[in-house]
């Protein structure tokens, strides 16, 4: 089963913008989201309660390293990489 990651990235960006409008983001999360996008993430959005919480960035194998290093340089307290894909049975 495949998906359309590019469409998901756009939806993540739109959702983050809406969360900013209702005041649940923070300048720190907004900066990290923008840094992730500049480094090659297809999309980025806050997750959880916001206000210094968590950010999810959608990356590919090709953009992962650049996004991780850019987020660290931009002040991310920690970066956890999770791979999602087909099951290896």
Secondary structure, 3 states (H helix, E strand, C coil): CCCCHHHHHHHHHHHHHHHHHCCCCCHHHHHHHHHHHHCCCCEEEEECCCCCCEEEEECCCCCHHHHHHHHHHCCCCCCCCCCCCCCCC
